[in-house]
Amino acid sequence: MAMHHKLAVILDHPQNDAEFLLVKQTRPPKFDDDEYDSFVDSDLWDLPSAQLNLLEGQSESSVAVQGAESWSEKIELTKFDLDSALNSILEQVGFKAADAGDWKLWKYVEEAQFGPGPPINSVFVRGKLVNADQTLQETCKWMSVESCLSWLQEVKPRCERVGPLIVAGLLNEFAQTRELQIPSTLPYQEYPPGVVLVPMGSRTGKPFRTTNLIVFAPKNVPNDSGKNGFIACGDALIVDPGCQSKFHEELRQIVAALPRKLIVFVTHHHRDHVDGLSVIQRCNPEATLLAHENTMRRIGKDDWSLGFTAISGTEEICIGGQRLIAIFSPGHTDGHMGLLHASTHSLIVGDHCVGQGSAILDVTSGGNMTDYFQSTYKFMEISPHALIPMHGRVNLWPKHMLCGYLRNRRGRESSILKAIENGAETLFDIVANVYSEVDRSFWIPAASNVRLHVDHLSQQDKLPKGFSLETFYRSSVAFSENVGKL
C-alpha cells in the first residue's frame, strides 16, 4: 500500500533543555453559518510539521540529518525533499534555517492503517534553536514534558489541548501507561496517552476495512474504587472487539496479555463491532460485558452466552483508578452507546461518526433521525478534547466535525424534501435524485438514511399533502432490485 509522510520538528529551547517549541494548529475552515460557527473547539498545540515529499529525479536532499542511517531499513531520508519541508516548518514559526543548529533523526513512527486512505508516517527530527534572542510569534510557545502531560491527563473541558505528534514523538515514553503486548502485525496508535487504538480487519462497510479495537490498561494503578458507585470496576477495558475471524488469534493474544479483571464495552450490536466477542469469552470467561439491553437482544449466543451488565447512560466505570462514563447516544441504532474517558476528556462515539464521510443509520435496528440529532447535540455539550470513531482516525476538532454532520444531515433532508415536492414518490426515485452524484454501490446503505429522513419530515409535518407514506414504504421492498437493474 502507498503511504504518505509528514516531517515533524522537535525544536529545543536554546537555554532550557527541558522545553521545546509547540505551534498553535490551524483550525478547520468555518461554515459561514452562525448556527455552526458558534460551536468552537479549544486551541490545539502540537509540533510544527509539514508534508514530506519524495524528491524528483536523481537529486538528493542537501540537509544533513545525524542518525538517519540507523533508520534506513524503514526510510531512506536522502530520497525526500527535506529542504522544502524544513523551510516550510521554520517559516511557520518565524525562523530561518540559520537559526537552528544540527538536526538529528529522533524517531520514525508508522501510522496504523485506519483507512480509507493510505497511512501517514511521521519522521521526527530534533534540533536546537541557536539564537536565544529570537522573539516568538503569538502562535508559538515553549512547553515541557510535564506541562504537556498535565494538559493531556488532567484535562479541564474547553481548555487548551496538546496534539498527537508531540505524544507520539516524545511524550508516550513518559506517560504512566501499561506496556501493552500488541502483535507486531497490528500497528496501533496511543492518543491521548492511555487510549490505545488498534485497527483490525472487520466485516465493515466501504470505504473502511477495519474497526478500531480500543484498549485501556492503566499502569500499576491500584483499583480500590468498587464501593464508590461504579457499575463495573476492572484493571483493563476493551471497546468493540469486532475483528473478522482471520484476526481472532491476534485478538486472543491481546486479551491474554491483559489483566484478568477485564471489562468489555460494546457500543452497538453490528457484526463489525462484536465478531470477536466469542474470542474474549473463551480466553477470559470472567470478563464483564457492558451493553445496552437493545444491543444485547441482537447479539447471538454464539458470540456471548454469559451474563452481561445492562447500561442505559450516565453509568460510571472504574478502570485501574480511571473513570469512564457511559453516554446513551441512540440514532445509529436504538441501543447505541458512547464512552467518555474522564481524565483525557476523549469521547468514543461508536458509529455515530466515522473518520471520513457520513454515518449510516440502521433503519432495521431502531435507527432514528430525531435521536441522531439529539445525540449529536449531547456530544457537543460534552465539549470533548478528541473524538474517537470506531472507523478511521481520531478527530482533533470534535465540535467542528459534529457540526459538519448536522449540516450534512440537514442538507440531505432539505434535498429529500425538494425531490418529493418535485414529484418523487418512491424510495428509488428519491435516492436516485438526491444521491445522483454518489457511486451507486452506496445507494443501498444511503437508502436507510433516506427512509429515516422521510420519517423525520413526517414527524415535523413537513411532507406535501399529496405524498403517500404508504406508497413510499411499499416501494422499499423493491428498492434493492431496482438498484441491481442499473
C-alpha positions as CSV (number, residue, x, y, z in Angstrom):
1,M,0.0,0.0,0.0
2,A,1.2,3.5,-0.9
3,M,1.9,5.7,2.1
4,H,2.4,9.4,2.8
5,H,4.9,11.1,5.1
6,K,5.0,14.0,7.4
7,L,8.0,15.8,8.9
8,A,7.7,16.9,12.5
9,V,10.3,19.0,14.2
10,I,11.2,18.9,17.9
11,L,13.0,22.3,18.4
12,D,14.6,22.6,21.8
13,H,14.9,25.9,23.7
14,P,18.3,27.5,23.4
15,Q,18.7,28.0,27.2
16,N,16.4,25.4,28.7
17,D,16.8,21.8,27.6
18,A,13.6,20.8,29.3
19,E,11.5,22.9,26.9
20,F,10.6,22.5,23.2
21,L,8.5,24.5,20.7
22,L,4.8,23.9,20.0
23,V,2.8,25.8,17.5
24,K,-0.9,26.6,17.5
25,Q,-2.7,24.4,15.0
26,T,-4.7,25.9,12.2
27,R,-8.5,25.4,12.7
28,P,-10.7,23.9,10.0
29,P,-12.5,26.3,7.7
30,K,-15.6,28.0,9.1
31,F,-19.1,27.1,7.8
32,D,-20.0,30.7,7.4
33,D,-23.2,29.9,9.3
34,D,-23.5,31.3,12.9
35,E,-25.5,28.3,14.0
36,Y,-22.5,26.1,13.5
37,D,-19.6,28.5,13.8
38,S,-20.8,29.4,17.4
39,F,-19.5,25.9,18.4
40,V,-15.8,26.4,18.8
41,D,-13.2,23.9,19.8
42,S,-10.4,25.0,22.2
43,D,-6.9,25.8,20.9
44,L,-4.8,22.8,19.9
45,W,-1.0,22.9,20.2
46,D,1.4,20.5,18.6
47,L,4.9,20.1,17.0
48,P,5.4,22.2,13.8
49,S,5.1,19.9,10.8
50,A,4.8,19.8,7.1
51,Q,4.2,17.2,4.3
52,L,7.4,15.4,3.3
53,N,7.5,14.6,-0.4
54,L,9.8,12.4,-2.4
55,L,12.5,14.3,-4.4
56,E,12.0,14.3,-8.2
57,G,14.6,12.8,-10.5
58,Q,18.0,11.8,-9.2
59,S,18.6,14.7,-6.8
60,E,19.3,14.2,-3.1
61,S,18.5,16.4,-0.1
62,S,21.2,18.8,1.0
63,V,20.1,18.7,4.6
64,A,22.4,16.6,6.8
65,V,20.5,14.6,9.5
66,Q,22.5,12.7,12.0
67,G,21.4,9.1,12.7
68,A,19.5,8.7,9.5
69,E,21.5,5.6,8.7
70,S,20.1,3.7,11.7
71,W,16.6,4.1,10.3
72,S,17.5,3.3,6.7
73,E,15.6,0.0,6.8
74,K,12.4,2.0,7.4
75,I,13.0,5.1,5.4
76,E,15.8,6.4,3.1
77,L,15.7,10.0,4.1
78,T,18.0,11.2,1.3
79,K,15.3,10.5,-1.2
80,F,12.9,13.0,0.4
81,D,12.7,16.8,0.0
82,L,13.9,17.7,3.5
83,D,14.9,21.2,2.4
84,S,11.4,22.2,1.4
85,A,9.8,20.6,4.4
86,L,12.2,22.1,6.9
87,N,12.0,25.6,5.3
88,S,8.2,25.4,5.4
89,I,8.2,24.4,9.1
90,L,10.7,27.1,10.1
91,E,8.7,29.7,8.2
92,Q,5.6,28.6,10.2
93,V,7.4,29.6,13.5
94,G,9.1,32.7,12.2
95,F,12.7,31.3,12.0
96,K,15.2,30.7,9.2
97,A,17.4,27.7,8.6
98,A,20.4,29.6,10.1
99,D,18.5,29.9,13.4
100,A,18.6,26.2,14.0
101,G,21.7,24.0,14.7
102,D,22.4,20.4,13.6
103,W,19.5,18.0,13.0
104,K,19.1,14.5,14.4
105,L,16.7,11.9,13.3
106,W,14.8,11.3,16.5
107,K,12.1,8.8,15.6
108,Y,10.2,7.3,12.7
109,V,6.6,6.4,13.5
110,E,4.5,4.3,11.2
111,E,0.8,5.1,11.4
112,A,-1.8,2.4,12.0
113,Q,-3.9,1.6,8.9
114,F,-7.1,3.4,9.8
115,G,-8.2,3.9,6.2
116,P,-9.8,4.5,3.9
117,G,-6.7,6.3,2.5
118,P,-3.0,5.3,3.0
119,P,-1.3,5.7,6.3
120,I,0.7,8.9,7.0
121,N,4.0,8.0,8.6
122,S,5.8,10.6,10.7
123,V,9.6,11.5,10.6
124,F,10.7,13.3,13.7
125,V,13.9,15.3,13.6
126,R,15.3,17.2,16.6
127,G,17.4,20.3,16.7
128,K,18.1,23.3,18.9
129,L,17.5,27.0,18.4
130,V,20.9,28.6,18.5
131,N,19.8,32.2,18.8
132,A,18.5,32.9,22.3
133,D,17.3,36.4,21.3
134,Q,14.6,35.3,18.9
135,T,11.2,36.6,19.7
136,L,8.4,34.0,19.5
137,Q,5.3,34.6,17.4
138,E,1.9,34.6,19.3
139,T,1.2,31.2,17.6
140,C,4.2,29.6,19.3
141,K,5.1,28.7,22.8
142,W,7.7,26.8,24.8
143,M,6.5,23.8,26.8
144,S,7.9,21.0,28.8
145,V,7.0,17.3,29.0
146,E,5.4,17.9,32.4
147,S,3.2,20.7,31.2
148,C,2.1,18.7,28.1
149,L,1.3,15.7,30.2
150,S,-0.7,17.8,32.6
151,W,-2.8,19.2,29.7
152,L,-3.3,15.7,28.4
153,Q,-4.0,13.7,31.6
154,E,-5.6,16.3,33.9
155,V,-8.0,17.8,31.3
156,K,-10.4,20.5,32.0
157,P,-13.2,20.9,29.4
158,R,-12.8,23.8,27.0
159,C,-9.1,24.3,28.0
160,E,-6.1,24.2,25.6
161,R,-5.1,20.9,24.2
162,V,-2.0,19.1,23.0
163,G,-2.0,17.1,19.7
164,P,-0.8,13.6,18.7
165,L,2.5,14.5,17.1
166,I,4.2,15.5,20.4
167,V,2.6,12.5,22.1
168,A,4.0,10.0,19.5
169,G,7.3,11.8,19.2
170,L,8.2,12.5,22.8
171,L,5.6,12.0,25.5
172,N,4.4,8.4,25.3
173,E,7.6,7.2,26.9
174,F,6.9,9.4,29.9
175,A,3.2,8.6,30.3
176,Q,2.2,6.2,33.1
177,T,0.6,3.6,30.8
178,R,0.9,-0.2,30.8
179,E,3.2,-1.6,28.2
180,L,0.7,-3.5,26.0
181,Q,1.6,-6.6,24.2
182,I,0.1,-5.9,20.7
183,P,1.2,-8.4,18.0
184,S,3.7,-6.8,15.6
185,T,1.4,-7.5,12.7
186,L,-1.0,-4.9,14.1
187,P,0.2,-1.3,14.1
188,Y,-1.5,0.8,16.7
189,Q,-1.8,4.4,18.0
190,E,-1.8,5.7,21.5
191,Y,-3.6,9.1,21.7
192,P,-4.4,10.5,24.1
193,P,-1.9,8.7,26.4
194,G,-3.6,5.7,27.8
195,V,-6.1,5.4,25.0
196,V,-4.9,2.7,22.5
197,L,-6.4,2.2,19.1
198,V,-5.8,-1.0,17.2
199,P,-7.4,-1.0,13.7
200,M,-8.3,-4.6,13.0
201,G,-9.7,-6.1,9.8
202,S,-13.5,-6.4,10.1
203,R,-16.7,-7.0,8.1
204,T,-17.4,-3.3,7.9
205,G,-18.8,-1.4,5.0
206,K,-17.0,0.6,2.4
207,P,-14.9,2.6,2.3
208,F,-13.4,1.3,5.5
209,R,-11.8,-2.1,6.1
210,T,-11.1,-2.0,9.8
211,T,-12.8,-1.5,13.2
212,N,-10.8,0.2,15.9
213,L,-10.3,-2.0,18.9
214,I,-9.8,0.4,21.8
215,V,-7.8,-0.7,24.9
216,F,-7.5,1.0,28.3
217,A,-4.9,-0.6,30.6
218,P,-3.6,1.9,33.2
219,K,-0.2,1.0,34.6
220,N,0.2,-0.2,38.2
221,V,-2.7,1.9,39.5
222,P,-4.5,0.3,42.5
223,N,-8.2,-0.3,41.8
224,D,-9.9,0.1,45.1
225,S,-13.0,2.0,43.8
226,G,-15.6,-0.8,44.0
227,K,-17.5,0.9,46.8
228,N,-17.9,4.3,45.1
229,G,-20.9,3.7,43.0
230,F,-19.3,2.4,39.8
231,I,-21.4,0.0,37.8
232,A,-18.2,-2.0,37.0
233,C,-14.6,-2.0,38.1
234,G,-11.6,-3.6,36.4
235,D,-7.9,-3.4,35.6
236,A,-8.4,-3.1,31.8
237,L,-11.2,-2.3,29.4
238,I,-11.6,-3.0,25.7
239,V,-14.2,-1.5,23.4
240,D,-15.9,-3.1,20.3
241,P,-13.9,-6.3,19.6
242,G,-15.2,-6.6,16.1
243,C,-12.4,-8.2,14.0
244,Q,-13.2,-10.9,11.5
245,S,-12.2,-14.5,12.1
246,K,-8.8,-14.4,10.5
247,F,-7.6,-11.8,13.1
248,H,-9.1,-13.8,16.1
249,E,-5.7,-15.2,17.0
250,E,-4.2,-11.7,17.3
251,L,-7.2,-10.6,19.4
252,R,-6.7,-13.6,21.6
253,Q,-3.1,-12.6,22.2
254,I,-4.1,-9.1,23.1
255,V,-6.7,-10.3,25.6
256,A,-4.5,-13.0,27.1
257,A,-1.9,-10.3,27.9
258,L,-4.4,-8.1,29.7
259,P,-5.2,-8.4,33.4
260,R,-7.9,-11.0,34.2
261,K,-10.2,-8.3,35.7
262,L,-11.3,-7.2,32.3
263,I,-14.3,-5.1,31.2
264,V,-15.7,-5.3,27.7
265,F,-17.8,-2.3,26.4
266,V,-19.9,-2.7,23.3
267,T,-21.2,0.4,21.6
268,H,-23.8,-1.5,19.5
269,H,-24.5,-4.9,18.0
270,H,-23.3,-4.7,14.4
271,R,-21.1,-7.6,13.3
272,D,-18.0,-5.4,12.8
273,H,-18.2,-4.5,16.5
274,V,-18.9,-7.9,18.1
275,D,-17.4,-10.5,15.8
276,G,-14.6,-11.0,18.4
277,L,-16.7,-11.4,21.5
278,S,-16.6,-15.2,21.3
279,V,-12.7,-15.0,21.5
280,I,-12.9,-13.0,24.7
281,Q,-15.5,-15.4,26.2
282,R,-13.2,-18.3,25.6
283,C,-10.0,-16.6,26.6
284,N,-11.3,-14.8,29.7
285,P,-14.8,-16.1,30.8
286,E,-14.5,-13.9,33.9
287,A,-14.7,-10.7,31.8
288,T,-17.7,-8.4,32.4
289,L,-19.7,-7.3,29.4
290,L,-21.4,-3.9,29.4
291,A,-24.0,-3.1,26.7
292,H,-27.5,-1.6,26.3
293,E,-30.4,-4.0,26.5
294,N,-31.4,-3.2,22.9
295,T,-27.9,-4.2,21.9
296,M,-27.7,-7.4,23.8
297,R,-31.0,-8.8,22.5
298,R,-29.5,-8.7,19.0
299,I,-26.2,-10.4,19.9
300,G,-26.3,-14.1,19.4
301,K,-25.4,-16.8,21.9
302,D,-22.6,-17.9,19.7
303,D,-21.0,-14.5,20.3
304,W,-21.7,-14.2,24.0
305,S,-23.6,-16.8,26.1
306,L,-22.5,-15.5,29.6
307,G,-24.2,-12.8,31.6
308,F,-23.9,-9.1,31.0
309,T,-24.5,-5.8,32.8
310,A,-27.1,-3.6,31.2
311,I,-26.2,0.1,30.8
312,S,-28.5,2.9,29.7
313,G,-26.3,6.0,30.0
314,T,-24.6,8.1,32.8
315,E,-23.2,4.9,34.5
316,E,-19.6,5.2,35.6
317,I,-16.9,2.6,35.2
318,C,-13.6,2.5,37.0
319,I,-10.5,1.0,35.2
320,G,-7.3,1.0,37.2
321,G,-8.4,4.0,39.1
322,Q,-9.5,5.9,36.0
323,R,-13.1,7.0,35.4
324,L,-15.1,6.4,32.3
325,I,-18.8,7.4,31.7
326,A,-21.3,5.7,29.5
327,I,-23.2,8.0,27.2
328,F,-26.6,6.9,25.7
329,S,-26.5,8.0,22.1
330,P,-29.3,6.5,20.0
331,G,-29.7,7.3,16.4
332,H,-27.4,4.9,14.6
333,T,-29.3,2.2,16.5
334,D,-31.7,2.3,19.4
335,G,-29.1,0.9,21.8
336,H,-26.1,2.9,20.6
337,M,-23.7,4.0,23.4
338,G,-20.7,6.4,23.6
339,L,-18.0,6.3,26.2
340,L,-16.2,9.3,27.8
341,H,-12.7,8.9,29.3
342,A,-12.9,11.4,32.1
343,S,-9.2,12.2,32.7
344,T,-8.4,12.9,29.0
345,H,-11.9,14.1,28.1
346,S,-11.8,12.0,24.9
347,L,-15.1,10.6,23.6
348,I,-15.6,7.3,21.9
349,V,-18.5,7.8,19.6
350,G,-19.0,4.3,18.1
351,D,-20.6,4.6,14.7
352,H,-22.3,7.9,15.3
353,C,-19.4,9.5,13.4
354,V,-16.7,7.9,11.1
355,G,-13.3,9.1,10.1
356,Q,-14.4,10.0,6.6
357,G,-17.8,10.6,5.0
358,S,-21.1,10.3,6.8
359,A,-22.6,7.7,9.1
360,I,-25.3,5.3,8.1
361,L,-28.3,4.9,10.4
362,D,-29.7,1.4,10.7
363,V,-33.5,1.5,10.0
364,T,-33.8,-2.2,10.8
365,S,-32.4,-1.7,14.4
366,G,-34.2,1.3,15.7
367,G,-32.2,3.9,13.9
368,N,-33.9,7.3,14.3
369,M,-33.1,10.7,12.8
370,T,-34.6,12.7,15.7
371,D,-32.5,10.7,18.1
372,Y,-29.4,11.1,16.0
373,F,-29.7,14.9,16.0
374,Q,-30.3,14.9,19.8
375,S,-27.3,12.7,20.4
376,T,-25.1,14.9,18.2
377,Y,-26.0,17.9,20.4
378,K,-25.4,15.9,23.5
379,F,-21.9,15.1,22.3
380,M,-21.3,18.8,21.5
381,E,-22.4,19.8,25.0
382,I,-19.7,17.5,26.5
383,S,-17.0,19.5,24.6
384,P,-14.7,16.5,24.2
385,H,-11.0,17.2,23.5
386,A,-10.8,14.3,21.0
387,L,-13.5,12.4,19.1
388,I,-12.7,8.7,18.6
389,P,-14.7,6.9,16.0
390,M,-14.6,3.1,15.5
391,H,-13.7,3.5,11.9
392,G,-10.9,5.9,10.8
393,R,-8.6,8.3,12.6
394,V,-9.1,10.3,15.9
395,N,-10.7,13.6,15.1
396,L,-9.0,16.6,16.8
397,W,-11.7,19.1,16.1
398,P,-14.8,17.4,17.7
399,K,-17.3,20.3,17.6
400,H,-16.4,21.2,14.1
401,M,-16.8,17.5,13.0
402,L,-20.2,17.2,14.8
403,C,-21.4,20.4,13.3
404,G,-20.4,19.1,9.9
405,Y,-22.5,16.1,10.5
406,L,-25.5,18.2,11.5
407,R,-25.1,20.4,8.4
408,N,-24.8,17.4,6.1
409,R,-27.8,15.6,7.5
410,R,-29.9,18.8,7.3
411,G,-28.7,19.4,3.8
412,R,-29.7,15.9,2.8
413,E,-33.1,16.3,4.4
414,S,-33.7,19.5,2.5
415,S,-32.7,17.8,-0.8
416,I,-35.1,14.9,0.0
417,L,-38.0,17.2,0.7
418,K,-37.2,19.1,-2.5
419,A,-37.2,15.8,-4.5
420,I,-40.6,14.9,-3.0
421,E,-42.0,18.3,-3.8
422,N,-40.8,17.8,-7.4
423,G,-42.8,14.6,-7.7
424,A,-40.6,11.8,-6.3
425,E,-42.8,9.2,-4.7
426,T,-40.7,6.0,-4.2
427,L,-37.6,5.3,-2.3
428,F,-35.7,4.6,-5.5
429,D,-36.9,7.9,-7.1
430,I,-35.7,9.9,-4.0
431,V,-32.3,8.1,-3.7
432,A,-31.6,8.4,-7.4
433,N,-32.4,12.2,-7.2
434,V,-30.6,13.1,-4.0
435,Y,-27.6,10.7,-4.4
436,S,-27.1,11.1,-8.2
437,E,-23.5,12.2,-7.7
438,V,-22.7,9.3,-5.4
439,D,-21.4,5.9,-6.6
440,R,-24.4,3.6,-6.9
441,S,-22.7,1.0,-4.8
442,F,-23.5,3.3,-1.8
443,W,-27.2,3.7,-2.7
444,I,-28.4,0.8,-0.7
445,P,-26.9,1.9,2.6
446,A,-27.9,5.5,1.8
447,A,-31.5,4.3,1.4
448,S,-31.6,3.6,5.1
449,N,-30.9,7.2,5.9
450,V,-33.5,8.4,3.3
451,R,-36.2,6.3,5.0
452,L,-35.4,7.8,8.3
453,H,-35.3,11.4,6.9
454,V,-38.7,10.8,5.5
455,D,-39.9,9.7,8.9
456,H,-38.4,12.8,10.4
457,L,-40.1,15.0,7.9
458,S,-43.4,13.3,8.6
459,Q,-43.0,13.8,12.3
460,Q,-42.4,17.5,11.7
461,D,-45.5,17.6,9.4
462,K,-43.3,18.9,6.5
463,L,-44.3,16.4,3.8
464,P,-46.6,17.6,1.0
465,K,-50.2,16.6,1.4
466,G,-50.2,14.6,-1.8
467,F,-47.3,12.4,-0.7
468,S,-48.3,8.9,0.3
469,L,-46.2,7.3,3.1
470,E,-47.9,4.0,2.3
471,T,-46.7,4.1,-1.3
472,F,-43.2,5.2,-0.1
473,Y,-42.9,2.4,2.5
474,R,-44.2,-0.2,0.0
475,S,-41.5,0.9,-2.5
476,S,-38.8,0.0,-0.1
477,V,-39.3,-3.7,-0.8
478,A,-38.3,-3.4,-4.4
479,F,-35.5,-0.9,-3.9
480,S,-32.6,-3.3,-4.0
481,E,-33.9,-5.0,-7.1
482,N,-34.3,-1.7,-8.9
483,V,-30.7,-0.7,-8.0
484,G,-29.5,-4.0,-9.2
485,K,-31.0,-3.4,-12.6
486,L,-29.0,-0.2,-13.2
